[in-house]
């Protein structure tokens, strides 16, 4: 038996595997569990060997015999070498079971002592391999693990293929990996001939930016900024091996590459990609260097840059596999980004400058010309700096703030110290562009550098603002900044306005004090007006109006109007904290869903045009929220997932996006994922000290728990939301709309009294603020309270009314939930129709919403059958009078002999809720077990 030690220890390979390889690993595992074989494929460095080792380790326990070979290119010409690796240590075990001719041929091939060849002993060798595998399989399952199948010697490959096609039902599985190139890697087809017919092909693709970041963190390269990780992902093209090598080189390097320059390529990777460059002529290599320096090189651009024979030289590079060819694509594309980066890194500095100098006149785009001019020169140059600053402004206007930040930093490097504007002013503009682009770490680094030498108050305050903005929701981490920035601001109203605007956010996020936040924002708006800073005034007014809206403050409409007055600022107009967002929030909370959708769609479009990544993250989330309320669960789920992906890639708004994604998953996707996302959102808020989003995350968690059938858990989560919002001074129930979920969960755990108290309290605020949607949901919850108290007719009328109003307001999912509650009540009536009939309307509405988790609840209700009305024997009615409604229902079903699981299905509650309810029943009745309840049903006294 040849089980290698690394196959016995899954812990050694699992940590890397779980990063980015969950889906292909699960697909391969499923195939192996079914008894099939697997062929992994993908380019070099993509992680095939890692996955192969992990799968082999996991499956070695079920296979008494594991045969392994790992070929190399240098040994691929040696016949039967792979066969010797596979069978060398097991031949003695099975040689006695082989016919003499087969045994002699196989021993000769494995030892090399004879002259065995496929030409001479072809049939005997083929049959020997087949017989050996069958003999091993007779002792138990066999797992054949073959890595780097592309280097397998042809003789071994042919013999394995012959045996694999003839093993039939023998318990022999193959787990192989082969290197393939290209986007689809279809060249694996020829290697399938060495595998059994039932082999599943599993492709390992490139990592996403988030997966590359997680991999680098896991390996300890945590000091790399998000901007650097983005560049690593782009340069490695998502290849994990390349990404790790780039990350290691950068982590160990004392200096990081300058803006506009490719990443340094470590020696370990240069050997992989530069060997073919040695086969190029000198002229072709210079042409490729110019192409690597260009943003989108074309033959025409290369000609304009002085490369007169560009076509012939690029054709030579394409023949060597350095360039990817596409007849329909005029731009030249390197076969892998790493080739371009390595070529550039390998070139001497003077050759790089010469390439950029040629491109500075050849490029047609002014931004490109300016960038190349900067990289072609050294030292300070006011004319070059001015051109770069103009290019940065143009990039900003085009909606490319990341490019603007890079150009701004180049401009700062070329700006003489005594110029106006000075180098630090240009650095701060670059930092602000980086914030807009979602590159918070780059912005923070620039600002901190400026603060080490800046003495002008305006520059210092501006730098502090970048530091605070870069903290995102974790404003508690920069508490120490505020006294310093206030001191720097002095008595300048423009500077003080900036500080008090950030203090307003701090009061809201860190302390959760809406009233103090509102007052700080109003103060900031007044200061900004005195200092003639219209942008800060508009941002402060927008913040003030949003806070007043969430508080249910009567001044909210008037403040929104002030924030929308002319003159407006284009930046503020489409900012996620601007007046447009305040207006959208007001529309959404006022039940004006079509107008809210129109408003947020326009804001999202403009944010994308301007390249405002943070605003895009939040606007995607806002649009998902709008679609979810409208009952478009599938569309909401897509938008929420897109927002979460972008948030994780940029490191912006991750908690908020996870919160909304949880709501969308619980409504239209996977409830378990919804619970995990809500926990993630709550963790983010706890770490950031963000009370506002902590309440939102817990509300999402409570909703997901309710959908999952955990009413008791939902009550715990939503009670905490109630405490948090009371502490923050939030009185508008349209802010989170969790109150109906809490009331319904309270009914399900047998607390209708508390549910009614909550409904009465919230109804007062909803009536004051004219929140029609909230009122309809409260009526739905109140109907369930009435039903629990035995008022079935009144409950049905109230549910019918609530369903109709929710439908007219456009709340599709809430309308469907009302129909479902109504169907449950009707199913309890004497003589209710069996089967699906009572639930047809609810099912239709849930299908229209694509609310899959709710449809599963309908199916469960149908499967449970009609619920009989409570019938309690007369002898026990007095004993049960002291129980709450839910407790009476559970006790009655126990009397009928129902198990806890059956009770949970019939009452649409969790088994845990049944158990908790029974505990209360035992305590109230002074009994100890289900047996005592049955005795009550029989009219007998308990002991």
N, C-alpha and C positions, 0 to 999 in steps of 0.2 A: 504494500500500500504506500503510495507516494504523496501523502498529504504534507505539504510544506508548512513550516511554522507560521508564515505570514497569512496563510489561509485559515489558520485556527484562531486568529486574533482579530476579529472584526473591529475592535476598538481602535486599531491603528489606522484604519482607512475610513471609518465612518464620519469623523468630523469634517473632512474635506468633501465627502460625498454629499452630505445633506445640503451643501451650499450649491444651489442651482441645478442639482441633478435628481430631484425628487421624482419628477414625472417619468423620465426614461428609466430610472432605477425601478420604479414601481411596475412599469410596463414589462421590463425584463424579468423581474421577480415573479410576476404573475405567470409569464410563459414557462419559467422553470418549475414553478409549483405545479403546473398542469402536466409536467413531464416532457415539455418541448425543449428545443434548443434555441440559442440566442446568438446573433452575430451583431456586435457593436461596431459602428463605423463612424469616422469623422477625421478631420485633419490632424496633423501632428500637434501634440500639446493640448488637445481638447479635453483630455481626461479619461480616455478609454481605459488605460491601464488601472487607474484608480477605481473606476466603476467595476472593472473586471475582477480586481482583487476583492472588493467588497462583496460582490455577488458570490464569488467562489467561497469566501469565508462564511457567508450566511448559509450556503448550501452544502458545505463540506460535511456538516453533521449528519445530513440525511443520506450521504453517499459514502459507503465504506471505502471505496476506492476513488481517489482523485488523481488523474494523470495530467501532467502539466508540461508544456513546452513554451519557450519564448524565443523566437528566432531573431537573428540580427542580419543586417544587410551584408556584413563582411563574411558571414557563414552561409549565405543562401545558395552558394554554388556547391556545397558539400552534400552529396546524396545521402539520404536516410538519417541525417543528423536529428531532425525533429522526431523521427520514429524512435531513435535511440533515447531521446529525452523522455518520451512518453512511456516506453515499454522496458527500458533498461533495468529498472528495479523490480519489475513484476514478472519478468520472463520465467524465472525459476518456479514461481507459483503455478504457472499455467502450462509450462512446457510439456508436462506429462499428458496433458489433455489434447495436445496437437499431434496430428499424423506426422510420421517421420519426415516426409518430404517438406511439409510446411515448417516444421521445427528447424530443420537444417537451413532452409532458405532464410528464415527470419533471423536465426542466430548469426548467419553469415552477414546479413545486412546490418545487424545491430553492432557486431563486433568488428567488422571490416577485415576479419581474418580470411574470409573466402573471397570469391569473385562474383558475389551475387549482384545481379543487375535486373532491372525490370524487363530488359530484353531477353535475358537468359532464363530467369526464374519468375517471370511475370505472374503467371496464374498461381503458382505456389505461394509467392509473397502476398498477393492480394488475399488469397484464402486464409493465409496465416494471420494477417491483421484482423480479418473478420472473425476468425475462430478465437483469437486471443480476447477480443472484446466480448464475445459471447461467453467465453469461459469466466471472465471476470464478472460479467453480469449475472452469471448463475449464482455467484456468492452474494450478490446485492447490487444496488444501483451504482452506476459508474458515471463520474463526471469528468469529461475531457476539457481541459482549460488550455486554450491556445492564444497567446498574445502575438501581436504583429504578424498576422497571417500573411501579409504581403511579402514577407521575407522567408516564408516557409519554402524549403527546397522542393523543387518540382516533383521529385520522386515521392517524398512523404505526403505532399498534398494529393497526389494522384491516388496513393494507397488509402489515405483517410477517406477520400471521396468515394472510392469503391466500397469500402466497408459501411460508410454512413448511409448509402443508398439501399443497403441490404439488411440492416439491423432489424427492421420490422418492429415488433413489440418488445424487443429486448430493452431493459431499463438502462439505456446508455444515452446520456445527454451531452451536448457540446456547448461550451461557452467560449466564444471566440471574439477577437477584436482585430480589426483591419484598418489601416490608414487609407483614407480616401481624401481627395481634394475637391475643390469646387463647392458651390453652394448646395448642391443636392447630393454630390458624391455617388453618382449612379455606378461608378466603376467597381462597386463591391460585388456586382453580379457574378463575375468570374470566380470569386472566392466562395460563393455559395455552393459550388460544386464539391467542396471539401466538407460540407455540412449536411446533416440529415434533411429530408424533404420538408419536415415540419418547422424548419428554423424561422424564427421571427427576426427581421432586420430592425435594429433600433439605432437611429441616428442621434449622435450627440452634437448639438449645435452650440453656437457661441453663447457666452454669458451676457446677461443684461448688465447695465451699469450698476444696478443695485447688487447684483450677485457678485460682480467684481469687487465692489466695496466690502461686502461681507467676507469674501475670501481673503482680501488684504488685511482686514481687521483680525480675522481668525489667525493669520500668520504673524500677527504682532506689529503690522505696519500701520499703527493707529495714528501716527503723527502726520500722515498725508492728508492734505486738505481735500475737500470735495472737488475743487477745481482741478487739482492734480489727478485725483481718481478719474475724473471725466476724461482728462487727456490720456491717462493710461488705458482706459476702456477704448477710446478712439484708436490709439496707436496699436493696441493689441488685437483690435477687432473682436474683442470678447473672448479671446483665447486664454484660458486660465493659466497655462504655463507661461506664456509670454507676459501676461499681466503680473504674475508673481515675480518674474525676473526683473521687469521694469520697476515694480514696487520696491524690490530689494535694492536695486541700484540707486533709486531716488532716496530711499530711507538712509542709505549709507553715505550718500553724497553730501558734502557740506554746503554746496550751492545748488539751487534749483534753476532750471532753465528760465531765461528771460521771456517776457511776452513776445509772441510771434515766432519763437523758436521751437522746433520739435523736441521731444524728450530725448535725453541721452540714451543710447542703446548699449546695454552692457555687452561685454565681450562674449558672454555665454550665448547671447542671441545673434550677435553679428555673424558668428560662424554658420548659423543656420540659414541666413538669408543672403550673405555676401559672397558665398563661394562661386555662385554663377556670375557675379559681377566681374570676376577675374577673366572671364571668357569674352568680355566686351572689348571693343577697341577703345582707345583713349577718347576719341571724339564722341563715340556713343555714350560713354560714361559721363562726359560733360553735359551732353544733351539730357540725359536722365537726371543729372543734378539740377539743371534748370527746371525740369518738370517737377522734381520733388519740392523745389522752392515755391512753385506756383500754386495758387489756390485751386484752379481748374484748368490745367494745361491742355492746350489743343495744338495740333500741328501748325496752325496759323500763328498762334502765340509764340511757339518755338522759333518759327521763321522770323517773326518780328524781333525776337530777342537775339538774332544773329546765328541761329542754328540752321544753316542753309541746307543740310542733308537730313533734316529731322525725320522724314518718312523712312528712309533706309535704316537710320540708326534706331528708331523705335521699333521697326519691324524685327531687327536683330534682337532687341530686348524681349519682344513678344515671343520670338522663337525659343528663347531660353527660359520662358515662363516667368519673366520679371514683370511683364505688363499683361493685363487681361484685355482681350480684344472683343469689341462689340461693334459690328458694322453700322448699327443704327445710333451709336453714341459717339459724337465727334470728340469728346474729351478723352484724354488718355487716363487710364486708371491702372495703378499698380496692383499686381496680383494680391498683395497684402499690404496694409498700411505700414507694417514694420519694415518692409523693403525700402520704402521711401524714407522713413525715419533713419534707418541704418545708413543708407546712402548719404544722406545729408550729414549725419553725425561723423561719418568717416572722412568727409571732404575737409581739406585744410581751410582755415578761416578766410584766407584771401580768395579762394575759389568760391566760397559761399557768397562773399561780398560781391564778387564779379557777377555771379548769377542774379543776385538781387538788383544790382545796378542795371543789368540788361533788361530785367523785368520792370524796373521802375519807369522805363520809357515805352516798353512794349505793351504793357497792360492797358486795357481800354477803360477800366473802372477807376475813378479817382481814389477810392479807398484803397484798392490794391496798389496803385502807383505810390501812394503815400507810405504804405507799409513797407514796400520794397525799398523805397528811398531811405527810410529809417534804418533798415537792416543792412543797407549798403554803405552806410556812413558810420563813423565813430566820433565820440566826443560830442560837445554841445554845438548847436547850430540853430539860431533863432528862426531862420527861414524854414528849415526842415521841421522844426517844432510847430510853427504856425500851420504848415500844410497838414501835419498830423492832427492838430487840434481841429482843423476844418473837416478832415476826414472823419474824426470821431463824432463831430456834430452831425455829419451826414449819415453815419451809421445809426446814430441815435434816432434821427428822423425816420429812417427806414425800418425801425423796429428791431434793430440788432444791438441791444445794449451790451452784450458780451463782447462783441467786436469793438464797440465804442470804448469799453473799459481797457481792452488790450491796446488800442491805438492811443488812448489817453496816457497810459503808462509809458509808452514809447515817446510820446510828446514830452512828458515830464523829464525823461532821461536826456532829451536833446535841448531842453530849455536852460539857458544860462541862469545862474543864481540871481542876477540883478535885473532879470526881465520882468515885464508886466504884461500878462499875468505870470506869476512865478511858478517854479516847478511844483511846489506843494499845492498850490491852488489847482493845478492840472491833475495832480494825484488825487485830490479830494473829489474832483469831478469824475475821475475814473472809478473811485470807490463808490460813489453814488450810482454810477452806471452798473457797477457790479451788483449792488443791492437790487436794482431793478431786474437784472438778469438772473437773480436767484443765487449768486455766487457770494454768499454771506461771509465765508471764511476769507476769501480774497479781499473783500471790502474791509473786513476787520483788521487784517494785516496791514493794509495800506494806511488806514486811519491811525493805528498804533504807531506806525513808523513816523507819520507826520507829527504826532503828539510829542515825540521825543525831542523835537527841535522848534516847533511852532511857538511863536510868542504873540502873534496877533490874535486878539480875543475872537474875532469872527471866524478865523481859521480853526482855532481850538474848539469852539463850540460846534462848528460844522463837523469836525473830526469826531467829537464825542457823540454827535447825533448818529453818525455811521456806526460807531461801536454799539450804541443802544439798539439801533435798527437791526444790526447783525445778530443780536441776542434772540430775536424772534419772540416767542411766547415766554421764554425763560428770563423775564425781566428781573426776577429776584436775584439772578446771577450778577447783575450790573448795578445793584443798589448803591455800591460805593461810588459810582460814577456821578450820581446826581449832585452831591455837595460840591464836587469839583467843577462840574459844568455850570452850576449856579454862580460859583465864584468867578468863573471865566466870563460869564454873561454880563456881570456887573448890573448896570441899570439901563442897558440898551433894550428897548421894548421888542425889537425884532428878534434879538437873541433870546430874551426871556420867553417870548412866545413859543419858540422851538422847544425850550426846556419844559415849560408847563404843559405843552401838548403831550410830551412823552411821560410827564408825571401823571397826566390823566389816564394814560394806558396802564401805568404802574398801579394806580389805585384800583383799576378794574380787574386787571389780571392777577396781581399778587395778593391784594387785600380783599378783592371781591366786593368793594364798596361802590355801588353804582352812583349813589348820591354825591360822594366826594369826587368821583371821576367826572361826573357831569359838571360840577362846579369848577374843577380844574380846566376842563375843556372850554367852558364859557370864559374863564379868565384868559386862557391862551388866545381865544378869538378876539377878545378886546385888546390885548397887547399887540397882536398882529395887525389889527386895524389901525392902532396908533402908530405902528412902525411902517405902515403901507406895504405890508407883506401879504398880498392877496392869497397866495398859495397856502400859506400856513393858516390864514384866517378861514379859508374854505375847508381845509382838512379838520380844523378844530370844530367848526360848525357841524360838519358831517358827523364827527364823533359824538358831539353833544346830542344831535338829533337821534342817532342810533341808540345811545344810552337812554334817552327819554322814551323812545319807542319801547324798548325792552322793559323799562320800569312801569310803563303805563302812565307816564307823566302827561298832564294835559297840554303842556307846551310843545309836545313833539311835532304836531303838524306845522306850527308857526316856525319852529327852528328849521325844519326841512325846507320850507319856503325861503328862508334866509340863505340857507346853504345853496339853493338853486338859482339865486339871483345873479344877474350879470354884473360885472364881467366874470366869466368863468375861466378856469385854467384847464387846458386840454389834458394835462397830466392828472389833475385831481378828478376830472370828469370820469375817467375810466379806471381810477385806482380802487382797489378792493376796500379801502377805508374812506372812499370819497362820497360825495353827495349822491351820486347815482346808485351806489350800494345802499345808502340810507333809504332812498326812495323805494328801491326794490324790496328791502326788508319791510317797509311800511305796507306796500302792496300785498306782500305774501301774508303778513299777519292780519290784514284786513280782508282776507278771503278773495282777493282779486287775482286769481291764478293766471288767467290769460294775459293780463297786463304785466304781471310779475315775470312770466315766461318771456314775453317780448322784451322787457327791460333788460333782463339778465343775459339774454342771447346777444343783444347789441353790445353790452359791456364786454362779454367774452370775446366777441369778434374784434373789438377795438384793442383789447389787451393783447390778443395774439398778434395783431398787426404791429403793435409797438414792442413786442418781445418782452412784455412784463410778466415774467414767469410766476412770481408770487401771486399776482392778481389772477392769472390763468388758473392756478391751482384752486383758488377760492371760488372763482366764478364757475368752474366746472362743478364744484361741490354745491354751490347755490342752485345751479340749473338741475342737478340731480335731485336736490331736495324738492324743487318745484315739481318735477316730473313724478316723484314719489307721492307727493300729496295729491297729484292729479290722478293717481292710480295707474301710471305708466311704469310698472315695476321693472320690466325688462330694460327699457330705455334708461331708467334711473340707475339700474345696476351697472350698465355699460359706462355711464358717465362717472359714477362713483369710483369704479375700478380705474378709469383713466385718471381721475384726480389723484387717487392714491398712488398710482405708478409714478406720476409726475412729482408728487410730494416726496416720495422716497428717493427718487433720482436726484432731486434738488435739495433735499433736506429741509423743505419749507412746508409748514402746515401739516405735518404727518399725523399728529393727534386728531386734528379737526377732520381730515380726510378719512382717517380710520373710523371715526365716529359715524360719519355719514355712510361710509361703505358698510358698516355694521347694520344700520337701519335698512339699507337697500338689500343686503344679503338676507336679513330676517324676513323681509317682505317678498322677495322674488328670487332668492338664491338658495344658499346653504346655511341652515340655522347654526350649525356648529362653528362654521367660519364666522358667522355674525357674532357669536359669543366671544370668539378669540379676538376679533377686531375691536370689540367694545372694551375688552380687558386691555388691549394694547393702547387704545385711546386714553383710557383712564390712567394707565401707567405713565404715558407721556405727560398728561396734565399734572399728575402727582409730582413727577420729577421737575417739571417746569414751575411748580407752585401756582398753577393756573386754576383758580377756583371756578371761573366762568366755564371753561371747557370741561372741567371735572364733572360739573353738574350735567352737561350735555352728554358726556360719555356714559355716565351712570344711567341716564335716561334711556340711552340706546341699549345699554346692558339689560335694564329692566324690561324693555320691550322684547328683546331677543329671548330672555328667560320666559316671558309670558308666551311667546310663540312656541317655545320648546316644551311648554307644559309645566314649567316650574313656577307655579303661582306664588309659592312662599318666597322663593328667591327674588321674584319680581317685586314683591311687596317690600322686602328688605332694601333693595336697590333704590326703589322709587321713594320710599320714605326718606332716605338720605338725600335724594334730590330735593325733596320738599324742604328739608332742613337747610340745605345750602342756599336755595333760592330765597327762603325767608331771611337768611342772614345777609344776603346781598341786596335785599330790597326789591326784588323782582316781583311785580304783581300782575303783569300781563300774561294770562295763561296761554296766549298764542305763541309765546316765545319758544316753548319746547313741546307743548301739546302732549304731555305725559300723564295728565291728571285722569283722563278716562281710563288709561291702562292701569293706573294704580287702583282706581275704584273697582274696576272689573276683577282685578287680581284679589282684592280684599273680599269681594263676594265669593270668589272661588275657594278661599281658605276659611270661609264661614264667619266673616266679619262685616256683615252688611251695615251695621250701625255706623262703624267708622267710615265706610264707603259713603253713606248718605251725608255724614257730616262734611266730608271732603267736597262732595258735589255741591252742597249748599253754600259752602264758603267760596268755591271757585266760580259758581254761577253769579255771585254778586259782582265780581270783577269783570266777568265776561259780559254781563248786561251793561255795566258802566261803560265799557270800551266798545260795545257793539260787535263782539266776536261771534258771529253767527255759526261758524264752523265748530268752535269750541262748545257752544251751547248745544248743538245737535249731538256731538259726541257725549256730552254730559247726560243728555236725555237717554242715549243708548245705554250708558252705564246705569242710570237710575232705573231703567226698565228691568235690568237684571237684579237690582236690589229689590224691586217690587215683586219680581217672580220668586226670589228667594224667600220673601215673606208671604207667599201664597196668593198674591194678587195677579193671577195669570192673565186675565182678560185686560186689565189696565196696562200690564206690561206689554202685551202684544200691540195694543193701540199706540203706545208710546214708541215702540220700536218701529212700527210702520211709519209713523210720522218722522222719526229721526232718519230713517232710510231715505224717505222722499226728499227731505231737506238737504241731506248730504249729497244726494244725486244732483239736485238742482245747483248746488254750490260748486260742483265739479270735483268733489273728493271721492274719487272712484273706489279706492281701497276701503275707506271708512264706510262707504255705502255698502260694499260687499260684506264687511264685518257685521253691519246691522242686519243684513239679510240672513247671515249665518246664525246670529243670535236668535232671530225670529224663527228660523227653521228648527233650532234646538228646542225652543219652547213648544212649537207645534208638534214636534215629535213626541212630547210628553202627554199630549192630550189622549184621553181614552179613545181607542179605535183609530189611532194615527196610522196612516198608510205605511206599510213596511218598505224597506229598500230605499232607493235614492229619491223618490218623489218629493218628500218635504224639503230636500236640499237642492233641487234643480236650479232655483233662482240664484242661490248663493254660489253654487258651482259655476253657473254661467258668468256671473259678475267677477268671480275670482279668475276664471280663464281669460276674460277680457283684460284684466289687469296683469296677467301673467304672474299671479301671486302663487307660486308653486308651493311654498310651505303651508299656506292657508288651504290650498286644494288638497294637500295631504291630510289636513285636519278634517275636511269634509269627508274624504274617503274613510277615515277612521270612524267618524260618526255613523256613516252608513253601515260599516262592518259591524259596529257594536249593536246595531238593531234599535228598534224603538224603545225608548225609556218609559217604563210604566210610571204613572203617578204614584206618589207615596201612599202606601196603605199600611197603616200601623195598627196592629191588633188593639182592640179596646182595652185589654188588660194592661197594655204597656203605654197607652197614650199619655197617661198622667206622668209616667216616669220620664218620657221624652219631651215633655212640655218645656222643661228648662233648658233645652239645647238650642243652639243657633240653627238657622236653616240648613247650612251645609252639614252640620253635625247630625241633624235629624236624617238627612238624605243618606249619609254614609251609614249611620246606624241601621236604617231601614233596609239597605241593601245587604248589610251583614246578616240581618235577620233572615233574608231570603236565601242566604248561603253563598253570596257572591264573594269571590276572592278579591284581594286588594287590587290586583291588576284589572279585573273585570270592573270593579267600581271606578277605577281611574278612567277606563275607556268610556264608560257610560256617562260619567259626570264631566268628562273632558278636563280632568286634572291629572297631576302627576301622581305616581305611586307614593312618593315622599309626602305629598300633601295628604293623601289618604291616611298614611301612617301617623302623621302629626295630628290629624283630625281625630283619629281613633284614640290617641293618647288623651286628648281633651275630653272625649266622651267618657272614657274610663274614669277620669278624675271627677267629672261632674256627677256621674251616676254612682260613684263609689264602688266600682267593680274593677276586675283585674284583667279580663281577657275577652276574646270574641265569644268564647263558650258562654260567658255570663250574659252577653247580649242575646244569644240564641235562647237562653233560659227565660229572659224577659219576654221574648216573642211567644214562648209557650205558656206564659202567665205564671211561671214558677218563681219562687224566691231564690235569690243567689245565696250561696253559703258565705 
